[in-house]
Amino acid sequence: MLGGVQRGVRSACAVLLRPGHGATRGLRSTVAMASGAHDARPLPKVEKLVVVGGVAGGASAAARARRLNESCQITMYDRGPFVSFANCGLPFFVGDVIEDEASLIVSSPEVFRDRFNIAVHPKHEVIKIDREAKEVVVRDIAGQREFREAYDALVLSPGAKAVKPPLPGIDLPGIFVLRTIPDSRKIKAWIDDHGATSALVVGAGFIGLEMAENLAHRGLGVTMVELTDQVMPSLDPEVAHPIAEHLKSKGVNLKLGEGVASFETRDDGKIVATTSGGAQVETDMVILAIGVQPESDLARDAGLELGVRNGIKVDASMRTSDDRIWAVGDAIVTQDWVTKADGNVPLAGPANRQGRVAADSIFGRGGCFRGVQGTAVCGAFGMVIASTGASEKALKRAGITDYQVIYLHPGHHVGYYPGSTPIHIKVLFDPTTGRVLGAQATGEHGVERRIDVIAMAMQMGATVFDLEEAELCYAPQFGAAKDPVNMAGMIASNHIRGEHPIAQWRDPLPEGGVLLDVRTPEEFEQGSVPGAINIPLEELRERCTELPEGAPVRVFCVVGQRAYNATRLLLQRGYDVKNLTGGITSYFTHAALEAAKNQEGGQ
């Protein structure tokens, strides 16, 4: 079924290249059928559109609506002072990387008025939806008055709010969240006014890592506490482990597997955080980066249907359970494009597209949102972290067990050109069809480019065979004739074809099995996997008879390339052989994780 859907999408995309064939409607219809969404019925006539909330989703919906309909009266309300700002840039403003606050303003009420004839009202909070009267109740925060505004169509883009668990002392001065420009002003002012030299960041996700980097850029010593046993909880553990080691190498005091139990303030003004493990952290300030949750109170009070984590339920046209109300952005429930599981994914890119889809649907264009792939990137102290599609953890949560994993560690460009650095890549794929299910990568350079390529390939229903054949840019300073994306495709494709059987380091060695290290004797002497024997690749043809007859052989080198050649050699001589994917580079990460688990179990 999945294969058929993907072929349908690709066919629709092909039609899109030929003008005059109704291609856009065809593509969206195909996606709508794939997601099981009902066909959005166009409204009779929309003369008044009200948008609640701006930033990515609401502002995009309003601007797109104006481009589709010049006569409609469009009004946008936002309870904050800025209706369209770059909230993704806030950590860098705190860190003085972005120096001018004005550069964070994407669009002002005056721009919306003059360019789009859209009435924008900041500092106006919509406090109630009267669905029967088709009106919203608006509170003018500055003027302290309330009034009603009628609508023919209503778009909700209330966003998400920072998670603040009810811990003792969590509302003390010096404890901050970061969601808005005023939030960033408060953090900067606290650092300056109190001469802060230390900070505690609670939570090691995207915002936590970016805040740690930017606070360090301001000269503060940073302690980071994360309740789970890894940084970047959305990633798989073996991908996250090198990130944690990198943070430590940059001076971050990292405490994993510990949450915060309480806060208190000492007489000298220091904040003392007590962790769930009983440790105490003294700091000048605290950043709560625990996560966000949908701002759905307005929708709930109006009786709209809610879903996962109280997100607003919408169909593929972004329409809620009320035919006159749409919802977009961080407040809604979205479907994972790979696993089909419902969730909340607060990303700016999907929110922008959802706003456009809502406007298309309102004005009868048949808008349809295909779901969220979760493509994301983060930078921390010179390391780039990016991912797209499903992680292995997400596949398991969704009950998907039929998948295969490969690891590779290629240079971001050819080794003979100065400055090549490795990219550590994990790719998940269907072992039967080759469909790409997800990818994660870390490194210093070129990481986001490779993940973007894979993300687009996934959107078009690509398989690892397509990655193998992808024609990508190459010059020595930018890549290689066999780009890392090509190499990932080749490794996975060869596995599916039976030419390159893969084994995982986490799997136990079969009874009577042999670990074969095909690196040089000098490399072997510097350290290998316990129990491994060493036969260098260059000597394997002459010495393969030293391997026990009929024994399963698991072969490895540094990253997998020499082991691949050894695997091919031994396969053609009748050996039961598999390549331990990612080589000893992946083994070291696996071993470190196992050691940490054993230590935790011992405690």
C-alpha positions in Angstrom: 0.0 0.0 0.0 2.8 2.4 0.9 4.6 1.8 -2.3 1.5 2.4 -4.3 0.8 5.7 -2.5 4.4 6.9 -3.1 4.2 6.0 -6.8 1.0 8.0 -7.0 2.6 11.0 -5.4 5.6 10.8 -7.8 3.2 10.5 -10.8 1.3 13.6 -9.6 4.6 15.5 -9.2 5.5 14.5 -12.8 2.2 16.0 -14.0 3.1 19.2 -12.1 5.8 19.8 -14.6 3.3 20.2 -17.4 1.3 23.4 -17.2 -2.5 23.3 -17.6 -3.1 19.8 -16.2 -4.5 20.7 -12.8 -1.3 19.2 -11.3 -1.4 20.9 -7.9 -4.9 19.7 -7.2 -4.0 16.2 -8.4 -0.9 16.0 -6.1 -2.8 17.2 -3.1 -5.7 14.9 -3.7 -3.3 12.0 -3.8 -1.7 13.0 -0.5 -5.1 13.5 1.0 -6.1 10.0 0.1 -2.9 8.7 1.5 -3.5 10.4 4.8 -7.1 9.4 5.0 -8.2 13.0 5.2 -11.7 13.9 4.3 -12.2 16.2 1.3 -12.4 19.8 2.6 -15.6 21.5 1.3 -15.1 25.1 0.2 -17.1 27.7 2.2 -20.0 29.4 0.4 -18.3 32.8 0.6 -15.7 34.2 3.0 -15.9 38.0 3.5 -14.3 38.2 6.9 -11.3 36.2 7.9 -10.0 36.4 11.5 -6.6 35.0 12.4 -5.7 34.4 16.1 -1.9 34.5 16.6 0.8 35.4 14.2 4.5 34.3 13.8 5.0 31.4 11.4 1.5 29.8 11.0 -0.9 32.7 11.5 1.1 35.3 9.6 1.6 32.8 6.7 -2.2 32.1 6.6 -3.1 35.8 6.5 -0.6 36.7 3.8 -1.5 33.7 1.6 -5.2 34.5 2.1 -4.7 38.0 0.8 -2.8 36.7 -2.2 -5.8 34.4 -3.0 -8.5 36.9 -2.3 -8.2 40.7 -2.6 -11.7 41.6 -1.4 -11.8 39.6 1.9 -11.5 41.6 5.1 -8.6 40.0 7.0 -7.9 40.8 10.7 -5.1 39.3 12.8 -4.9 39.5 16.6 -1.9 38.6 18.7 -1.6 39.0 22.5 2.1 39.7 22.3 3.8 43.0 21.2 5.2 41.4 18.0 3.0 39.6 15.5 5.8 38.3 13.3 9.2 37.7 14.7 12.1 35.1 14.3 11.7 33.1 17.5 14.3 30.6 16.3 16.8 33.5 16.5 16.2 34.3 20.2 19.0 32.2 21.7 21.5 33.9 19.4 20.1 37.3 20.4 20.7 36.3 24.1 24.2 35.3 23.2 24.9 38.6 21.4 25.6 36.7 18.1 22.6 38.7 16.8 23.2 42.2 18.2 20.3 44.2 16.9 16.8 43.2 18.2 15.2 44.9 15.2 16.6 42.3 13.0 14.4 39.7 14.7 11.3 41.5 13.5 10.1 39.7 10.4 7.1 41.9 9.7 5.3 44.8 11.5 1.7 45.7 11.6 2.5 48.6 9.3 3.9 46.2 6.7 0.9 44.0 6.9 -1.3 47.1 6.5 0.5 48.7 3.6 1.5 45.7 1.6 -1.4 43.3 2.2 -4.2 45.4 3.5 -4.4 43.2 6.6 -5.4 44.8 10.0 -3.0 43.6 12.6 -3.6 44.2 16.3 -0.8 43.3 18.7 -1.5 43.2 22.4 -5.0 41.9 21.7 -5.9 38.6 23.2 -8.8 36.5 21.9 -10.3 35.1 25.0 -13.4 33.3 23.7 -14.9 31.8 20.6 -18.7 32.0 20.2 -19.1 29.3 17.5 -22.9 29.7 17.3 -22.7 33.4 16.6 -19.4 33.0 14.6 -17.7 35.7 16.7 -14.6 35.9 18.8 -14.3 37.9 22.1 -11.2 40.1 22.1 -9.5 41.7 25.0 -7.5 44.9 24.3 -4.7 44.3 26.8 -3.5 47.9 26.7 -6.9 49.6 26.8 -8.4 47.1 29.2 -11.6 46.7 27.1 -13.4 43.8 25.5 -15.2 43.6 22.2 -16.6 41.1 19.7 -15.4 40.4 16.1 -17.5 38.4 13.6 -15.9 35.9 11.2 -16.8 33.8 8.3 -13.6 31.8 8.7 -11.4 31.6 11.7 -7.7 30.5 11.8 -6.2 29.6 15.2 -2.4 29.9 15.6 -2.0 30.2 19.3 1.4 28.5 19.4 2.8 26.6 22.3 3.9 27.5 25.8 7.0 26.5 27.7 6.6 23.6 30.0 6.9 24.7 33.7 6.3 21.8 36.0 4.9 22.7 39.5 8.2 22.5 41.3 9.0 24.3 44.6 10.6 27.7 43.7 10.1 27.5 39.9 8.7 31.0 39.8 11.7 32.6 41.7 13.4 35.6 40.1 16.3 34.5 37.9 14.4 31.5 36.4 13.5 32.0 32.8 11.9 30.4 29.7 12.6 31.6 26.2 9.6 31.9 23.8 9.4 35.6 22.9 11.4 38.7 22.4 10.4 40.1 25.8 11.7 36.8 27.3 15.0 37.3 25.7 15.2 40.9 27.0 14.6 39.7 30.5 17.4 37.1 30.2 19.9 39.6 28.8 19.0 42.2 31.5 19.5 39.7 34.3 22.9 38.7 33.0 23.9 42.4 32.7 22.3 43.7 35.9 23.5 40.8 38.1 26.9 40.2 36.6 25.9 36.6 36.1 28.8 34.2 35.6 27.0 30.9 35.8 23.8 29.4 34.4 21.9 26.2 34.8 20.1 24.9 31.7 17.3 22.4 32.4 16.7 20.3 29.4 19.1 19.1 26.7 17.0 19.4 23.5 17.3 21.9 20.7 16.7 25.0 22.7 18.8 23.7 25.6 21.8 23.1 23.5 21.5 26.5 21.7 21.1 28.3 25.0 24.1 26.5 26.5 26.2 27.6 23.5 25.1 31.2 23.6 25.4 31.6 27.3 28.9 30.2 27.1 29.5 32.7 24.3 28.6 35.4 26.8 31.2 34.0 29.2 29.0 32.1 31.6 29.9 28.7 32.9 27.1 26.3 32.0 25.6 23.3 33.8 23.0 21.3 31.9 20.6 18.9 33.6 18.6 16.4 31.5 16.0 14.0 33.0 16.6 11.3 30.3 19.9 9.4 30.0 21.0 11.3 26.8 21.1 14.7 25.3 18.8 15.4 22.3 16.2 12.9 23.4 14.6 12.9 19.9 17.7 11.2 18.6 18.8 7.6 19.0 21.3 7.1 21.9 24.3 6.1 19.8 23.9 9.3 17.8 23.4 11.5 20.9 26.4 10.1 22.8 29.1 11.9 20.8 27.1 15.1 21.2 27.3 14.7 25.0 31.1 14.1 24.9 31.5 17.1 22.7 29.6 19.3 25.2 31.8 18.1 28.0 34.9 18.8 26.0 33.7 22.4 25.6 33.3 22.9 29.3 29.6 22.1 29.9 28.9 20.4 33.2 26.5 17.8 32.0 24.2 15.8 34.3 22.2 13.2 32.5 19.5 11.0 34.1 18.7 13.7 36.6 15.8 16.1 36.8 15.3 19.2 39.0 13.3 18.6 42.1 13.3 22.2 43.6 14.8 25.7 43.5 15.6 28.1 46.3 17.4 31.4 46.6 20.2 32.0 49.1 20.8 35.2 50.9 23.7 36.1 48.6 21.3 35.9 45.6 22.5 32.6 44.3 19.9 30.1 43.1 20.3 26.5 44.4 18.7 23.8 42.3 18.3 20.4 43.9 18.3 17.5 41.4 16.2 14.3 41.6 19.4 12.6 42.6 20.0 14.8 45.6 22.8 16.9 44.1 22.8 20.7 44.5 23.7 23.1 41.8 24.5 26.7 42.7 24.0 29.1 39.8 23.3 32.8 39.0 20.4 32.0 36.7 18.3 29.2 35.3 16.9 28.6 31.8 14.0 26.1 31.6 14.3 24.3 28.2 12.2 21.3 29.2 9.9 21.5 26.1 6.7 23.0 25.0 3.0 22.1 25.1 0.1 23.2 22.8 -1.7 26.4 23.7 -5.1 24.9 23.2 -7.2 26.4 26.1 -9.1 28.6 23.7 -10.0 25.7 21.4 -10.9 23.5 24.4 -13.2 26.1 25.9 -14.9 26.4 22.5 -15.6 22.7 22.5 -13.2 21.9 19.6 -11.9 18.3 19.5 -8.4 17.9 21.0 -6.0 15.0 20.5 -2.5 14.0 21.6 -1.1 16.2 24.5 -4.3 18.3 24.1 -3.3 19.5 20.7 -6.0 20.7 18.4 -7.2 18.0 16.1 -7.3 19.0 12.4 -7.7 17.2 9.1 -5.3 17.4 6.2 -6.8 20.8 5.1 -6.1 22.1 8.7 -9.8 22.3 9.4 -10.9 21.5 13.0 -14.0 19.8 14.2 -15.9 23.0 13.4 -16.2 23.6 9.6 -15.6 27.3 10.0 -12.5 27.0 12.1 -8.9 26.1 11.0 -5.8 25.6 13.2 -2.1 25.7 12.4 1.3 25.7 14.0 2.6 24.4 17.3 -0.9 24.0 18.9 -2.2 21.3 16.5 -1.9 17.5 16.3 0.1 16.4 13.3 0.7 13.0 11.7 4.2 11.6 11.4 4.8 11.1 7.7 6.7 7.9 8.3 5.1 6.1 11.2 1.6 7.7 10.8 1.6 8.3 14.6 -0.1 11.4 15.9 2.1 13.9 17.8 3.1 17.6 18.2 6.0 18.9 16.2 6.8 22.6 16.9 8.8 23.4 13.8 8.7 26.7 11.8 8.8 25.0 8.4 5.7 22.9 8.9 3.9 25.8 10.5 4.5 28.0 7.5 3.2 25.3 5.2 0.2 24.7 7.4 -0.7 28.4 7.2 -0.7 28.3 3.4 -2.7 25.1 3.3 -5.4 26.6 5.6 -5.7 29.6 3.4 -5.9 27.4 0.3 -8.7 25.4 1.9 -10.6 28.4 3.1 -10.8 29.8 -0.5 -11.6 26.5 -2.1 -8.1 25.6 -3.4 -8.3 22.1 -1.9 -5.3 22.6 0.4 -3.8 19.5 1.9 -1.0 19.0 4.4 1.0 15.8 3.9 2.2 15.4 7.5 5.4 16.1 9.3 8.7 14.5 8.5 10.5 16.2 11.4 13.5 17.5 9.4 15.6 19.6 11.9 19.1 20.9 12.5 20.9 22.3 15.5 24.3 23.7 16.2 26.2 23.4 19.4 29.8 24.5 20.0 30.9 23.8 16.4 29.0 20.5 16.1 26.1 20.3 13.7 23.3 17.8 14.5 20.5 17.1 11.9 17.9 14.5 11.3 14.9 13.7 9.2 12.2 11.1 9.3 11.8 8.4 12.0 14.4 7.5 14.6 14.8 3.9 15.6 13.1 4.8 18.9 10.1 6.3 17.0 9.8 3.2 14.8 9.7 1.0 17.9 7.1 3.2 19.6 5.0 2.8 16.5 5.3 -0.9 16.5 7.4 -1.0 13.3 10.1 -3.7 13.7 10.9 -4.6 10.0 13.7 -2.2 9.4 17.5 -2.2 9.0 20.2 0.2 10.2 23.5 1.2 8.7 26.2 3.5 10.0 28.9 5.3 8.1 31.6 7.9 8.8 32.7 9.5 5.6 34.6 12.8 5.2 32.5 15.8 4.3 34.7 16.2 1.3 37.6 14.3 -0.3 40.5 13.5 2.1 43.2 14.9 -0.2 41.7 18.4 0.0 42.7 20.1 3.3 40.2 20.3 6.1 38.1 17.2 5.6 36.1 16.2 8.7 33.9 13.2 9.3 30.2 13.1 9.1 28.7 10.4 11.4 25.5 9.1 9.7 22.8 6.6 10.7 20.2 5.6 8.1 17.1 3.5 8.7 15.4 1.7 5.8 13.0 -1.0 4.9 15.1 -4.2 4.2 12.6 -5.5 1.6 11.7 -2.4 -0.5 14.6 -0.2 0.4 12.3 2.7 1.3 14.2 5.3 3.4 12.6 5.7 6.8 14.9 8.2 8.5 18.4 9.5 8.9 20.5 11.2 11.6 23.9 12.8 11.4 26.5 14.7 13.3 29.7 16.4 12.4 31.4 19.8 11.9 30.6 20.5 8.2 28.2 19.4 5.5 25.8 17.6 7.8 22.7 19.6 7.1 23.3 19.4 3.3 23.3 15.5 3.4 20.2 15.4 5.6 18.4 17.8 3.4 19.1 15.6 0.3 17.8 12.6 2.2 14.8 14.5 3.4 13.8 15.5 -0.1 14.4 12.0 -1.4 12.1 10.6 1.3 9.4 13.1 0.4 9.5 11.8 -3.1 9.2 8.2 -1.9 12.9 7.3 -2.7 14.6 4.1 -1.8 18.2 3.4 -0.9 18.6 2.4 -4.5 17.8 6.0 -5.5 20.3 7.3 -3.0 22.9 5.0 -4.6 22.2 6.6 -8.0 21.7 10.2 -6.8 23.7 12.7 -8.9 25.0 15.4 -6.5 27.4 18.3 -6.7 31.1 17.5 -6.6 34.3 19.4 -6.4 37.1 18.6 -4.0 36.4 21.3 -1.5 32.6 20.4 -1.4 32.3 16.7 -1.5 33.4 13.5 -3.3 32.5 11.7 -6.4 30.9 9.2 -4.1 29.0 11.6 -1.9 28.2 10.4 1.7 24.6 10.1 0.5 25.7 7.9 -2.4 27.7 5.8 0.0 24.8 5.3 2.4 22.7 4.2 -0.6 25.4 1.8 -1.8 25.9 0.2 1.6 22.1 -0.3 2.1 21.5 -1.4 -1.4 24.3 -4.0 -1.3 22.8 -5.4 1.9 19.3 -5.8 0.3 20.9 -7.5 -2.8 22.7 -9.9 -0.5 26.1 -8.7 -1.6 27.0 -7.1 1.7 25.3 -8.7 4.7 25.3 -6.4 7.7 25.6 -7.1 11.4 25.0 -4.8 14.4 27.4 -4.2 17.3 24.6 -4.5 19.7 23.8 -8.1 18.6 25.5 -11.0 20.4 28.2 -12.9 18.5 26.8 -16.2 17.3 28.0 -19.3 19.1 31.4 -20.3 17.8 31.6 -17.0 15.9 34.8 -15.1 15.1 35.5 -11.4 15.3 37.8 -10.5 12.5 39.7 -7.2 12.5 41.1 -6.5 9.0 43.1 -3.4 9.9 46.9 -3.3 9.9 48.9 -4.9 12.7 49.9 -1.5 13.9 46.3 -0.4 14.1 45.4 -3.6 15.9 48.1 -3.2 18.5 46.8 0.3 19.4 43.5 -1.3 20.5 40.8 -3.5 19.2 37.6 -5.3 20.2 38.1 -7.8 23.0 38.4 -11.3 21.5 39.1 -10.2 18.0 41.7 -11.8 15.8 43.7 -9.8 13.3 44.2 -10.7 9.6 44.9 -7.6 7.6 42.8 -7.2 4.4 46.0 -7.3 2.4 46.8 -10.8 3.7 43.3 -12.2 3.8 43.4 -14.1 0.5 46.4 -16.1 1.6 45.4 -16.5 5.3 41.6 -17.0 5.2 42.1 -20.7 5.9 43.1 -19.7 9.4 39.4 -18.9 10.1 37.6 -21.9 11.7 35.7 -23.8 9.1 31.9 -23.1 9.2 32.2 -20.5 11.9 30.2 -17.3 11.6 32.6 -14.4 10.9 31.9 -10.9 11.9 34.4 -8.5 10.2 35.3 -4.9 11.0 37.8 -2.2 10.3 37.8 1.5 11.2 34.6 2.6 9.4 33.6 -0.3 7.3 35.2 0.1 3.9 38.0 -2.4 4.3 35.6 -4.8 6.0 33.3 -4.5 3.0 36.0 -5.7 0.7 36.8 -8.5 3.2 33.2 -9.5 3.3 33.0 -9.8 -0.5 36.2 -11.8 -0.5 35.0 -14.3 2.1 31.5 -14.6 0.7 32.9 -15.7 -2.6 34.9 -18.4 -0.7 31.8 -19.7 1.0 32.1 -18.2 4.4 29.2 -17.2 6.7 30.3 -13.5 7.0 28.8 -10.2 7.9 30.2 -6.7 8.1 29.8 -5.0 11.5 28.3 -1.7 10.3 30.2 1.5 11.0 33.4 -0.3 12.0 35.3 0.1 15.2 34.2 3.8 15.2 30.7 2.7 15.9 31.9 0.0 18.3 33.5 2.6 20.6 30.1 4.4 20.9 28.3 1.2 21.5 30.8 0.1 24.1 30.5 3.4 25.9 26.7 3.2 26.1 26.9 -0.4 27.4 29.4 0.6 30.0 27.1 3.5 31.1 24.2 1.1 31.4 26.2 -1.4 33.4 27.4 1.3 35.7 23.9 2.6 36.3 22.7 -1.0 36.9 25.6 -1.5 39.4 24.5 1.5 41.3 
